[in-house]
Amino acid sequence: RLEGSRGTMQNTAVVVLALSALLTVQAASKAVDWKDTDGAVQQLQFTGIAGAATDEEKTAWRAVDKVTYKYATSGRDVTYDIEYNKVLMTSCGAKGDETKLGGSMYACNKTAFSDTALPMSVFGVERGIDDAPTVPMVVSDHVGFTSYIPIIGSKGVKLFSIVSNAAVSAFVDVIEYDYKTGKPSPKTRHSSTAGKGKLGSAMGGTMTTWGTHLGFEATATDFSEGFPYEYRVKYDGSVEFAQREAMGRGRWSAMVCMVDKRTCMGFVNDYLVMSYTDSSKDLSNVALYAAKVSTEGMISWTKLTGASATAQATARSMSGKTTDDLWEETTAPCAEGTYTTSDGKCMQIKKGMEDTAARLTTSWVAKAKGATKINNVVGMAYSFEAGKVYASVSNLVNFASETDRACGAILEFKVGKYEVPSIDKETGEEAVDKDGTPVMKTVTAHAVTAATIVSALTSVGEECSPNTVRKATVMSFAQYHNTLFIGEAHTANAAVWAYNTKTSSLARVMTYPTGSMVSSLGWYQNLVGDARSFLFASSSSSSIATARGQTGFLGPFFMPGYSSGSSDILPNTGLPIWDATQANAKVSKYADNL
């Protein structure tokens, strides 16, 4: 928690004891220049690095080495040292024997890994069909979205990451970390296999505000694919997971879950879809809404379907069906509520299939109800303190009245209430008060209500300016510190940028080797309660010859103003998770079993 505030959870002493006795930080930190009168760190200020110019720079991982904290109360500026730390790199293990199989796939010596060890700090190996030990393993450098999750149990705090891997037949990896030096380092690679050698096809993803990892499938060719996967890591490193069919199906590209732990918003086939549940943390029983965006950027919502306790099971039972089981052609003129196919056919939902159609053909129903497409959204970030959601767009074409931005754009959404008229139980009509004013009820206080472009972050037209963000992709927001971190998909030395939302200043804080793109960014505040924060970053490589996939972090950011050992470690992202054996287990208990 921030010093001077009062934590949102009790039993602080329990965590202080767990961290001080069982998670000893051995590395000494620089003396902290902080006084009670300084207040919290309001801004992170960077002197950015130039873009890669020399051959040496173009093949290197480069990062700033200093950060300046601006304190909220005193206004003082204090500078600290930081560095980029490589944590994991895709490789072929200790022996490094590789045989090219074709395309970007390489055979890897099968003895390089086991399911319980992580030699040489490497990861990202996909097992063969049916996990047969005689089948060569395959190296994938397409490291995807990564979540970092601390869990408190009988042996203190354990730190895990769940890594989405966007290989041809994708999976997730679970890595456990040591933290003896105050910096996470890989310890154990847990088995991530289930079924036929994979947990699920996971391309992008997000971490929910209750500490679970949502992965998005790369394909949606039939009704068994195209749903978000929810993953939960346990204290022993094992993973529980399930498809979340109730949330809708399609090509998911980005998502955020809000601080109420009931509302999530994401882009599926270029439509902004919101899910809402009356039961906190429960993604199996949600109502769905789609956004309509006016030319002025104002947002209204149209309901696709209501919450249903049987929605997930019903959608799952339709895995062998097709759109013909849900939709039928109508000869009437195409009107609101119908979907026009690419060949001009006018389709309507079959009677009795309304709920299932909304979950299995989500974008069809969104289009039929007049929702607005926002093309090419590839990342989202949420500032719960400022009440804003940011969306990165790889190629913005005619959004509202804006000029084309072929190099991408960042949209800023304002968070606010979504209200609908109340219905009078006696009359069945919309309720009004004694003055005849409609009585409204709030569906969620965490919808988005308006969108604008953050013009200073990207360039207008076809040319990409070297001093602005190019082809924005994943993002993460440093809560309380007014800093938005933005990654690039541009493979000519992709960069990570820091945007100060207070001053509108933009600084390049990292560059990647040629052939890499930023595939995951995550700002982790006071990660294990010892006042250190980290910017975790992952890369996906387009060429095994020029660059490896990698995860690492910029930091540590030792944050004066935090109460070390506070139970309020990540108060609005549902962390830490408490193991079932712990007294505080109910704090992070999940809504359903997987």
C-alpha positions in Angstrom: 0.0 0.0 0.0 1.1 3.6 -0.3 2.5 5.0 2.9 -0.1 7.2 4.6 -3.0 5.3 3.2 -4.7 2.5 4.9 -4.6 -1.0 3.3 -7.7 -2.6 1.8 -7.0 -5.9 3.4 -6.4 -7.1 7.0 -3.9 -9.4 8.6 -0.9 -7.3 7.4 1.2 -8.9 10.2 0.7 -12.3 8.7 2.3 -11.3 5.4 5.1 -9.3 7.1 6.1 -12.4 9.0 5.8 -14.6 5.9 8.0 -12.3 3.8 10.5 -11.4 6.4 11.1 -14.9 7.7 10.7 -16.9 4.5 11.5 -14.6 1.6 14.8 -13.0 2.8 16.1 -10.4 0.4 19.9 -10.7 0.5 20.9 -7.9 -1.9 21.5 -4.5 -0.4 19.6 -1.6 -2.0 20.8 1.9 -2.5 20.0 4.1 0.4 16.6 5.5 -0.1 16.4 9.3 -0.4 12.8 9.7 0.9 11.2 11.6 3.7 7.7 11.5 5.2 7.0 14.8 3.7 7.7 13.6 0.1 4.6 11.4 -0.3 4.4 8.7 -2.9 6.1 8.5 -6.3 3.8 10.4 -8.6 5.8 10.2 -11.8 8.4 8.0 -13.4 10.7 10.2 -15.5 13.2 8.9 -18.1 15.8 10.4 -20.3 15.2 8.2 -23.3 17.7 6.4 -25.5 18.1 7.0 -29.2 16.9 4.5 -31.7 19.3 1.7 -32.7 21.8 3.1 -35.4 24.9 0.9 -35.5 25.1 -2.8 -36.3 26.0 -3.5 -32.7 23.0 -1.6 -31.4 20.7 -3.3 -33.9 21.6 -6.7 -32.5 21.5 -5.8 -28.8 19.0 -5.4 -26.0 19.3 -1.8 -24.9 17.7 0.0 -22.1 17.8 3.2 -20.0 19.9 2.9 -16.8 18.3 5.6 -14.7 14.8 6.6 -13.5 13.9 9.9 -11.8 11.1 9.7 -9.2 8.9 12.8 -8.7 7.4 12.8 -5.3 3.7 13.8 -5.1 3.8 16.0 -2.0 7.2 17.6 -1.9 7.7 17.7 -5.7 11.3 16.6 -5.2 13.1 14.7 -8.0 15.4 11.8 -7.0 17.3 9.6 -9.5 18.0 5.9 -9.1 19.9 3.3 -11.1 18.0 0.6 -13.0 19.0 -2.0 -15.6 17.6 -4.5 -18.0 17.9 -8.1 -16.7 17.4 -11.1 -18.9 15.4 -13.8 -17.2 14.6 -16.5 -19.8 15.6 -17.0 -23.4 14.3 -19.6 -25.9 17.1 -22.0 -26.8 17.9 -25.6 -27.3 19.2 -26.2 -23.9 22.7 -27.1 -22.7 23.7 -29.0 -25.8 22.2 -26.6 -28.3 21.8 -29.2 -31.1 19.4 -27.9 -33.7 18.1 -29.4 -36.9 16.0 -27.2 -39.2 12.6 -28.8 -39.8 11.3 -26.1 -42.2 9.9 -22.7 -41.7 10.7 -21.3 -38.2 10.7 -24.8 -36.6 13.8 -26.6 -35.4 14.2 -30.0 -33.8 15.8 -29.8 -30.3 17.8 -32.4 -28.5 15.2 -34.1 -26.3 17.5 -34.4 -23.3 17.8 -30.6 -23.0 14.7 -30.3 -20.8 12.8 -32.1 -18.2 9.5 -31.2 -16.6 11.1 -30.4 -13.3 14.3 -28.6 -14.3 15.1 -25.4 -16.1 18.8 -25.8 -17.2 20.6 -22.8 -18.6 17.6 -20.5 -18.0 15.9 -21.5 -21.2 12.3 -22.3 -22.0 9.8 -22.3 -24.8 10.0 -25.9 -26.0 6.9 -27.5 -27.4 6.5 -31.2 -26.8 5.7 -33.7 -29.6 2.3 -35.3 -30.4 0.9 -37.2 -27.4 4.0 -36.1 -25.5 5.8 -39.2 -26.6 9.4 -39.1 -25.3 10.8 -40.4 -28.6 9.3 -37.5 -30.6 11.8 -34.6 -31.1 10.9 -31.4 -29.3 10.4 -28.2 -31.3 11.8 -24.8 -30.4 9.4 -21.9 -30.7 10.6 -18.3 -30.4 7.1 -16.9 -30.4 6.9 -16.0 -26.7 3.5 -14.5 -26.0 1.7 -12.7 -23.2 3.1 -13.5 -19.7 1.5 -13.1 -16.3 3.5 -13.0 -13.0 1.7 -14.3 -10.0 2.9 -14.4 -6.3 1.2 -17.1 -4.1 1.5 -17.3 -0.3 1.5 -20.8 1.2 3.1 -22.9 3.9 6.6 -22.2 2.7 6.2 -18.4 2.3 5.8 -16.6 -1.0 6.4 -18.4 -4.3 6.5 -16.5 -7.6 5.3 -18.0 -10.8 4.8 -16.9 -14.4 2.4 -18.3 -17.0 3.8 -17.9 -20.5 1.5 -18.0 -23.5 3.4 -19.4 -26.5 2.2 -18.6 -29.9 3.7 -21.5 -31.8 1.9 -23.3 -34.6 0.4 -25.7 -32.0 0.5 -23.4 -29.0 0.7 -24.1 -25.2 1.5 -22.4 -21.9 4.6 -22.8 -19.7 4.7 -22.3 -16.0 8.0 -21.0 -14.5 8.8 -20.8 -10.8 11.3 -18.2 -9.7 13.9 -17.7 -6.9 13.9 -14.3 -5.3 16.9 -14.5 -3.0 18.7 -11.5 -4.5 15.7 -9.3 -4.7 15.4 -10.1 -8.4 13.4 -12.9 -9.9 15.5 -15.7 -11.4 14.2 -19.0 -12.9 14.1 -21.9 -10.6 11.8 -24.6 -12.0 9.9 -25.2 -15.2 6.7 -27.0 -14.3 4.9 -29.4 -16.7 2.3 -27.6 -18.8 1.1 -30.6 -20.7 -2.4 -32.0 -20.7 -4.3 -33.9 -23.3 -2.2 -34.2 -26.4 0.8 -32.3 -25.4 -0.7 -28.9 -24.7 -3.0 -27.0 -22.4 -4.6 -24.9 -25.0 -3.8 -22.7 -28.0 -2.9 -19.4 -26.4 -1.7 -16.5 -28.5 -2.3 -13.2 -26.7 -3.7 -12.6 -23.2 -4.2 -10.5 -20.1 -4.0 -11.0 -16.4 -7.4 -10.6 -14.6 -7.8 -8.4 -11.6 -8.2 -11.5 -9.5 -4.9 -13.0 -10.4 -5.7 -15.4 -13.2 -4.2 -15.6 -16.7 -6.5 -15.3 -19.7 -5.1 -16.6 -23.0 -6.6 -16.1 -26.4 -6.7 -18.8 -29.1 -5.0 -18.1 -32.4 -7.8 -19.6 -34.4 -11.5 -19.9 -34.4 -12.3 -22.3 -37.3 -15.1 -24.1 -35.5 -17.3 -23.9 -32.4 -14.7 -25.6 -30.3 -12.1 -22.8 -30.8 -11.9 -19.1 -30.4 -12.8 -18.7 -26.7 -10.7 -17.1 -23.9 -8.9 -19.7 -21.7 -8.6 -18.9 -18.0 -5.6 -20.4 -16.2 -4.9 -20.6 -12.5 -1.6 -21.5 -11.1 -1.5 -23.3 -7.8 1.1 -23.3 -5.0 2.7 -26.6 -6.3 3.1 -25.1 -9.8 0.2 -27.1 -11.3 -2.3 -25.3 -13.5 -6.1 -25.4 -13.6 -7.7 -24.2 -16.8 -10.9 -24.0 -18.8 -12.4 -22.4 -21.9 -14.7 -19.5 -21.1 -17.3 -20.0 -23.7 -19.8 -17.6 -22.1 -17.6 -14.7 -22.9 -18.0 -15.0 -26.6 -16.1 -16.5 -29.5 -13.9 -15.2 -32.3 -10.5 -13.8 -32.9 -9.8 -12.1 -29.6 -7.0 -9.6 -29.8 -7.0 -7.7 -26.5 -8.8 -7.5 -23.2 -8.8 -5.9 -19.8 -10.7 -6.8 -16.7 -11.8 -4.0 -14.4 -11.2 -3.3 -10.7 -14.8 -4.4 -9.7 -13.8 -8.0 -10.7 -17.1 -8.3 -12.6 -16.5 -6.3 -15.8 -14.2 -7.3 -18.7 -13.8 -5.6 -22.1 -12.1 -6.9 -25.1 -11.9 -6.9 -28.9 -13.3 -9.9 -30.8 -13.2 -9.7 -34.6 -12.7 -5.9 -34.2 -15.8 -5.3 -32.1 -15.5 -4.0 -28.6 -17.4 -6.5 -26.4 -18.1 -6.1 -22.7 -19.0 -9.0 -20.3 -20.5 -8.4 -16.9 -21.2 -10.9 -14.1 -23.2 -10.5 -10.9 -20.9 -13.0 -9.3 -17.4 -11.6 -8.6 -14.6 -13.4 -10.6 -17.1 -15.7 -12.4 -16.5 -15.8 -16.1 -18.9 -18.7 -16.7 -22.0 -16.6 -16.2 -21.9 -13.3 -17.9 -24.1 -10.9 -19.9 -22.6 -9.6 -23.2 -22.7 -6.1 -24.7 -21.2 -4.5 -27.8 -20.1 -0.9 -28.3 -21.4 1.6 -30.7 -19.1 4.5 -31.3 -20.4 7.8 -32.7 -18.4 10.0 -35.1 -17.6 12.2 -32.0 -16.2 9.2 -30.2 -19.1 8.8 -27.7 -19.9 5.2 -26.8 -23.2 3.5 -26.1 -23.8 -0.1 -25.5 -26.2 -2.7 -27.1 -27.1 -5.9 -25.3 -26.2 -9.1 -27.1 -27.5 -11.5 -24.4 -28.2 -11.7 -20.7 -26.4 -13.6 -18.0 -27.2 -17.3 -17.8 -26.0 -19.9 -15.3 -26.2 -22.5 -18.1 -24.5 -20.4 -20.8 -21.1 -22.0 -20.6 -22.4 -25.5 -20.6 -24.8 -24.8 -23.5 -22.1 -23.2 -25.6 -19.7 -26.1 -24.9 -22.3 -28.6 -26.0 -22.5 -26.9 -29.4 -18.9 -27.6 -30.3 -19.9 -29.9 -33.2 -22.4 -27.5 -34.6 -22.1 -24.8 -37.3 -23.6 -21.4 -38.1 -26.4 -23.1 -40.0 -27.6 -24.5 -36.7 -27.9 -21.0 -35.3 -28.8 -18.7 -38.2 -31.2 -19.0 -41.1 -31.6 -16.9 -44.3 -34.6 -14.6 -44.5 -36.2 -13.3 -47.7 -37.3 -10.1 -46.0 -35.3 -6.9 -46.5 -32.2 -6.8 -44.3 -33.0 -4.7 -41.3 -31.7 -4.1 -37.8 -31.2 -7.4 -36.0 -30.1 -9.2 -39.1 -26.6 -10.0 -40.4 -25.7 -9.5 -44.1 -23.1 -12.0 -45.3 -20.3 -11.2 -47.7 -22.3 -12.6 -50.6 -25.3 -10.4 -49.8 -27.5 -13.0 -47.9 -29.6 -11.6 -45.1 -29.4 -13.9 -42.0 -31.5 -13.9 -38.8 -31.0 -15.9 -35.6 -33.2 -19.0 -35.4 -35.9 -18.8 -32.7 -34.6 -20.1 -29.4 -30.9 -19.7 -30.4 -30.5 -16.1 -29.4 -28.2 -16.7 -26.3 -26.1 -19.4 -28.0 -25.7 -17.3 -31.1 -24.4 -14.4 -29.1 -21.7 -16.5 -27.5 -20.7 -18.6 -30.5 -21.1 -16.1 -33.3 -20.4 -13.0 -31.3 -19.3 -10.6 -34.0 -22.3 -11.6 -36.2 -24.7 -10.6 -33.5 -22.7 -7.4 -32.7 -22.9 -6.4 -36.3 -26.6 -7.3 -36.5 -27.3 -5.0 -33.6 -25.4 -2.0 -35.0 -22.1 -2.2 -33.1 -19.1 -0.4 -34.5 -15.9 -1.9 -35.8 -12.6 -0.6 -34.6 -10.0 -2.4 -36.7 -6.6 -3.7 -35.7 -6.7 -3.2 -31.9 -3.8 -5.4 -30.6 -3.4 -4.3 -26.9 -5.2 -2.7 -24.0 -4.1 -1.3 -20.6 -6.2 -0.1 -17.7 -5.6 2.9 -15.3 -8.0 2.3 -12.5 -6.7 5.4 -10.6 -7.3 7.7 -13.6 -10.4 5.9 -14.8 -9.1 5.3 -18.3 -8.5 2.4 -20.6 -5.9 2.6 -23.4 -6.1 0.6 -26.7 -3.2 0.2 -29.1 -4.2 0.1 -32.8 -1.6 -1.2 -35.3 -3.1 0.7 -38.3 -5.8 3.3 -37.7 -8.0 4.0 -40.7 -10.7 6.7 -40.5 -11.5 6.4 -36.8 -14.2 9.0 -36.3 -13.0 12.1 -38.1 -9.3 11.4 -37.6 -6.8 11.4 -40.5 -5.4 8.0 -41.3 -2.5 6.8 -39.2 -0.8 3.9 -41.0 1.8 3.6 -38.3 -0.8 3.0 -35.6 -2.4 5.0 -32.8 -3.3 4.9 -29.1 -6.9 5.4 -28.1 -7.9 6.7 -24.7 -11.3 5.5 -23.4 -13.0 7.2 -20.5 -14.4 4.8 -17.8 -17.9 5.5 -16.5 -21.3 4.2 -15.8 -23.4 2.2 -18.2 -27.0 2.7 -17.3 -30.3 1.4 -18.6 -33.9 2.3 -17.9 -35.5 0.5 -14.9 -38.6 -1.6 -15.7 -41.7 -1.2 -13.6 -42.6 -4.6 -12.2 -46.3 -4.0 -12.3 -46.7 -2.4 -15.8 -43.7 -3.9 -17.6 -43.0 -0.4 -18.9 -40.0 1.8 -18.3 -40.2 3.3 -14.8 -40.4 7.0 -14.1 -40.3 9.1 -10.9 -43.0 11.5 -9.7 -41.7 14.2 -12.1 -41.9 11.8 -15.0 -38.1 11.4 -15.3 -36.9 8.0 -16.3 -35.5 5.9 -13.5 -32.2 4.4 -14.5 -30.3 1.5 -13.0 -26.5 1.0 -13.3 -25.4 -2.2 -15.1 -21.8 -1.5 -14.3 -19.8 1.6 -13.2 -16.8 0.3 -15.1 -17.8 0.5 -18.8 -16.2 2.9 -21.2 -18.2 6.0 -22.4 -16.0 7.9 -24.8 -12.9 7.5 -26.9 -10.3 9.9 -28.2 -6.9 9.6 -29.9 -3.7 10.4 -28.0 -2.4 12.4 -30.9 1.2 13.0 -29.6 2.1 9.4 -29.4 1.9 8.4 -33.1 2.5 10.1 -36.5 -0.2 11.0 -39.0 0.0 9.6 -42.6 2.0 6.7 -44.1 5.4 7.5 -42.8 6.5 6.4 -39.3 8.3 9.1 -37.3 11.4 7.7 -35.5 10.5 9.8 -32.5 7.0 8.4 -31.9 5.5 5.0 -31.4 5.4 2.8 -34.5 2.9 -0.1 -34.8 1.9 -0.1 -31.2 1.1 -3.5 -29.7 1.0 -4.5 -26.0 0.8 -2.0 -23.2 0.8 -1.7 -19.4 0.0 1.1 -17.0 2.1 1.9 -13.9 -0.7 2.5 -11.4 -0.2 5.6 -9.1 2.8 6.7 -11.2 1.0 8.2 -14.2 3.1 6.2 -16.7 1.9 4.2 -19.7 4.4 1.7 -21.2 3.9 0.9 -24.9 5.5 -1.8 -26.9 6.0 -1.9 -30.7 5.4 -4.6 -33.2 7.7 -3.0 -35.7 10.5 -5.5 -36.3 13.2 -3.0 -37.3 14.4 -2.7 -33.7 11.1 -2.5 -31.9 11.1 -0.3 -28.8 9.3 0.1 -25.5 8.2 3.6 -24.7 7.2 5.4 -21.5 4.5 8.0 -21.8 4.0 10.4 -18.8 0.3 11.1 -18.7 0.9 14.1 -16.4 3.4 15.9 -18.7 2.7 14.2 -22.0 6.4 13.5 -22.4 7.4 10.4 -24.4 10.7 8.5 -23.8 12.2 5.4 -25.5 13.3 3.2 -22.6 14.2 -0.1 -24.4 15.1 -1.4 -27.9 15.0 -5.0 -29.1 17.3 -6.7 -31.6 16.3 -6.7 -35.3 13.7 -9.4 -35.9 12.0 -9.1 -32.5 8.7 -7.5 -31.5 7.4 -6.7 -28.0 4.9 -9.5 -27.2 4.2 -8.8 -23.5 4.5 -5.9 -21.1 3.6 -5.9 -17.5 4.2 -3.4 -14.7 4.2 -5.2 -11.4 3.8 -2.9 -8.4 5.5 -3.9 -5.2 5.5 -7.5 -6.6 6.2 -9.5 -3.5 5.7 -6.8 -0.8 9.4 -5.7 -0.5 8.8 -2.3 -2.1 10.4 -3.4 -5.4 8.4 -2.9 -8.7 9.3 -4.4 -12.1 8.5 -3.7 -15.8 8.5 -7.3 -17.3 8.9 -7.4 -21.0 8.9 -10.4 -23.5 9.8 -10.6 -27.1 8.7 -12.8 -29.9 11.2 -13.4 -32.7 10.3 -13.5 -36.4 13.6 -15.2 -37.3 15.5 -17.8 -35.3 18.7 -16.7 -37.1 18.6 -13.1 -35.9 17.0 -13.1 -32.5 15.7 -15.4 -29.8 12.4 -15.1 -27.9 13.1 -13.7 -24.5 11.6 -12.5 -21.2 13.3 -10.0 -18.9 12.6 -7.0 -16.7 13.6 -3.4 -16.4 14.3 -2.5 -12.8 14.1 -3.2 -10.0 12.3 0.1 -9.2 12.8 0.4 -5.5 9.8 2.5 -4.4 10.2 4.6 -1.4 6.8 5.3 0.1 5.7 1.7 0.2 5.2 -0.2 3.4 7.4 -3.3 3.0 5.6 -6.5 3.8 2.1 -5.0 3.4 -0.6 -7.4 2.6 -1.8 -4.8 0.1 0.8 -6.0 -2.5 -1.3 -5.5 -5.6 -4.6 -4.4 -4.3 -6.4 -4.0 -7.5 -5.0 -6.9 -9.4 -6.1 -9.6 -7.0 -2.6 -10.5 -5.8 -1.1 -12.2 -4.0 -3.0 -15.4 -4.2 -3.5 -17.2 -0.9 -3.1 -21.0 -1.0 -6.0 -23.0 0.4 -4.0 -23.9 3.5 -3.8 -20.3 4.6 -6.1 -18.3 6.9 -6.6 -15.6 4.3 -7.5 -18.1 1.5 -11.0 -16.6 1.2 -9.6 -13.3 0.1 -8.4 -14.8 -3.2 -10.8 -17.7 -3.5 -12.1 -18.3 -7.0 -15.8 -18.3 -7.9 -15.9 -21.7 -9.5 -13.9 -24.9 -9.8 -12.2 -25.8 -13.1 
